[in-house]
Amino acid sequence: MGGDQIKRFLFKGDKVIWIVFFILCSISLVEVFSATSRQISTERSYWIPIIKHIVFLVTGFIIVWVMHNMKVAWIKKITYVIYWIGMAGMVWALFDGVEINYSDRWIKIFGMTIQPMEFAKMGLVMITALVSAQHQDEEGTDRFALKKILIYAVPPVVLILKDNLSSVIIIMLTLYGMMFVSRFPKGQMLKILGIAFATAAIGFTLIMSVPESWADEGGFKQKVVTWQNRFKGGVSQEPVTANNYVVTNPQRTYSHVAIASSHIFGCGPGNSTLRDFIPHAQSDFIYAIIIEELGLAGGIFVLLLYITILFRCGMIAKKCEDPYPAFLIMGIGLSITLQAFMHMYISVGEFVTGQPLPLISQGGTSVIINSLYTGMILSISRYAKKASANPKQSFEEIDNENNPIV
């Protein structure tokens, strides 16, 4: 087997997506290694944190390769399996969760900690694509699809809201974007938008009105006070001093310092001076480390990589003759990029919450989920290439011809 044949065997599908995937993983390897100084002191080993991350990245590549060889029809069949695995895991975490970073949304299986919320989010994106495709007519998606999607969306959103407001925002924006792409009735779209604004206004008012004494009661009440403090910190106009800023907002403070000191090309990979002071620098604030070490040029380059993913998803969706793969790939593209944008905003903005940077931040569940997403994009890209060349063939005929391995 020659070199070209090996490449065609290993790397099928959209070449741009493959290139972006490997670039993001390469950046992840360098920046996570640089940002794990706190973990090194905890693990008492210089190599354990990065070896763990390498194992996850290699596992991620295997997942991408397996998924990109799957038929799109097979991906459709596992839609509800992924959703219910996520829901079962979230219920498990509700009663017997493992607490990490003051949150118990993890579960432990075979010694590994997994965040089932991410599987529920993936399942919800897949269900939205499937239901929207099943309810297509000449004018777009009919009005009956919304009720079915809400039945599946409400339970995970309620469970996720208990621990992570930013994830709920990403989910809702992703689903709304998918509804826009699949042409839901305009009346429904406007009603959803109005309800969303009203809910946000009421929720914000209630959060800002709760007493600070709730923080002493623990559980969900403590989480609400945390949201309140984050909102207050985000809009605070108090002067910057060691007492009211650095001590109470170390993540925001040092991430801003890291970015402000970066200049155009940064201090170079591995030369960060702020990584020891930013909590969760290797995960929730890795974009600040990227900008500090690679400069504004590096930060813009990473931003463009995620924009490229969304752009390529849109280009691939246009080639899909069947609505399901088109809606699914757009949902995946929106999910990845919205999470990336949320992470970047957290690093450079005023509000603090936890969102990993897809395919860059350290974290097993995050790497696995985004590798599954990438594999699905590549599988759909293979189908789309055949569909554009054979528009008269059915979805099943194209799918079977395009994916001979699985």
Buried (B, 14 or more C-beta within 10 A) or exposed (E): EEEEEEEEEEBBBBEBBBEBBEBBBEBBBBBBBBBBBBBBEEEEEEEBBBEBBBEBBEBBBEBBBBBBBBBBBBBBEEBBEBBBBBBBBBBBBBEEBBEEEEBBBBBEEEEEBBBBBBBBBBBBBBBBBBBBBBBBEEEBBBEEBBEBBEEBBEBBBEBBBBBBBBBBBBBBBBBBBBBEBBBBBEEBBEEBEEEBEEEEEEBEEEBEEBEEEBBEEEEEBEBBBBBBBBBEBEEBEEEEEEEEBBEEBBBBBBBBBBBEBBEEEBBEBEEBEBBEBBBBBBBBBBBBBBBBBBBBBBBEBBBEBBEBBBBBBBBBBEBBBBBBBBBBBBBBBBBBBBBBBBBBBBBBEBBBBBBBBBBBBBBBBBBBBBBBBBBBBBBBBBBBBBBBEBEEBEBEEBBBEBBEEE
